[in-house]
Amino acid sequence: MSKQAAIQVHGLSKTFGEKRVIDDLSFTVEKGTIFGLLGHNGAGKSTTIDCILGTQKCDSARISLLGRDPKAERKRLFQYVGVQFQESAFQNQLKVREICEITHSLYENPLNWKQALHEFGLASKLNSFLGTLSGGEKQKLCILLAIMGNPQIIFLDELTTGLDPPGPARGLAILARFKRQGGHYLSDLSLHG
């Protein structure tokens, strides 16, 4: 596996029952690049991300994140990999401030979450309960929580789903700045039509 690779996947296969949803997928994401998985709904994009992260077992694969095996070194990689899942389960009785403080406390070198809330247009929601947020606000908060640890790699699943019209542009601008600062991300974008 390449020492310059942020993400390396070789021979990833996954079946659900008799249905093969991923068939011998291989790719490399070099450091300093942005990489997206494109495809229609049900093409296996989210499953690919889950298999790479080790949150779903694959049939076969050789996977490396930052030169490490994500199954064997999951705890160590936690500090370097941020994840925004397609569907996030929130504890609706928590406030935005509380989930940000909790997430912030998990990392050695976290971002300034109050500044990030402002950049994502969520500063006015600081004392709002998570259950009162709109779908787009929850999506922005999920992205913010994924970058909170100042990760070297970030996985974004359905990045723009639920965002209001200026939301995707704002989110992409923040992620572009993240990349300029040395981060890498793998995004799952659906093709519609």
N, C-alpha and C positions, 0 to 999 in steps of 0.2 A: 504494500500500500504506500502511496506517495506521501513524502513528508510535507509537501506543499498543499496537500488536500485538506480542506476543512471537513468535507463529507465525502466518504467513498463507499459505494454500494456495488457489490458484485454478485450476480446470480440470484437476486431476490425473487423468490416464488412464494405464492400464497394461494391456498384453496379454501373455499368454504363448502364443505361437503364434496360434491362432484364438480363444482364450478371453480375453475381457475381464474382468479381475479388479477393476479400479477404473475407474469410468465418470464422468468429469467431476465429480470431488469438489472441493468448495470449502468452506473454513471458516476462521475466525479465532479464535485464542486470545489474548485480551487479557492484558496484564500483570496479574499478581496473581490469576490464575485457575487452576483445575485442570480439565483436559479429558481425557476418556476416549473411546477408540474401543471400542464394544461390538459384538460379533457372534459368530456361531458359528465353529468351526474352519474355516479355509479362506475366510473372508469377505474377506480382504485387509488385515487390520489390520497385520500385520508388514510386508507389502509397502508399505503406505502410509508407515509409519515409515521404511523403507529408502529409499523415493523422496524423502521430505522431507530426509533426511540426505545424499542423494546417493550412498549406497552401492549403490543399484540405479537403473539408468536408467529413467526413465518415458517414455511416448510423448509426453506433453505436460503442461505445468504452468508456473505462475508461482509460485515459492515464496520466502518471505522468513523468515529467523530473525533476530530483533532488528534488523530493518531491513536485513539483508544477504542477498545471494544466497549460499546454502550451497555452490553449485558453484564460484563465482568466489572466495569468501573462506573456504574450508574451513580453512586453517591459522589464520586469525585467529579464526574461530568456535570452534576447538578449546578455547580457554581459557574459553569461556562456555557450552558445551553439554556435558552429561553424558549418557552412553548406557549402558543396561543392555540387552543383546541377549537374545532368547529363548534362544538356545543360545550359551554362551560356551565357547570352547576354551581350557582351561588347560594350562599346562606343568606336568604333574603332579609333576615333580621339584623345583619351586620350593616354598618355604615361604610360609605366609600372610604372615609378616613381610616376606619379600623382595618379594612382589608388591605389598604396600602401600607399601614404600619406593620401589620403581621407579615406581609410579603417582604417588605423592606428588611425586617429583622432576620430573615433567612439567609441573607447574602453577605459576603465579606466586603464587597466593593459596590454597593448599590447606587443607583441613580438618585438624584434629588426628586422624590416623588411629587412634592408640591409643585415644583417647576414643571414636571411632566404633565400633571393634571391641568395646569394652565395651558401648556402647548397643545394638549388634546381637546381644549375647550370644555373641560370638566371641573374647573376650579369652583364654580358655583354649586357643584354637587357634593362638595366635601362632607357635609353632614347629612346627606340624603341616604336613606336606606336603599340597599341594593335592589330590593324588590320594587322600588318605585322608578327605577331607571328605564328608559325606553330601550328597545332592542339595539339601536345604534349606539346609545350611551354605554350599554353593557359591552358591546363589541369593542369600542374605544378603550374601555377600562381593561378588557382582556388583553389587548395589545400592550397597554401600558404595563400591566402586571408581567407580561412576557419579557419585556425589556428592562424591568426593574432591577434585576441582578447585574445589569451591565454585561450581558453575555457576549461571548465571541461568535456564537451561532444562535440564530433564532429561527424557529419553525412557526410559520403562520398558516393556519388552515382556514380557507375561505375568508381571506383578509378583508375584503370590502363588503361582505354580506351584512345587511342591516344598517350600513352607514348612510347618513344624510348626504345630499349632493356635495357639500364641501368636505365631508369627512374623508373619503378616499384620498383626495389630493393632499389634505393635511397629514393623514397617516403616512402616505408615501413620502412626503417631504421629510417627516421625522425619521423614517426608516432610511432615506437617502443620507441624511446626516449621520445616522448610526453606522452605515456602511463606510462613509468617509473617515469615520473614527476607527475603522479597522474591523468592524463586525461583518458577519456573513449571514445571509438568511435564505431559507428555502421556503417558498410560498406555494400554496395550492390555490390555483385560480380556475374556476369552472368556466367552460365555454357554453354559452347559451345560444339556442337558435336551432 
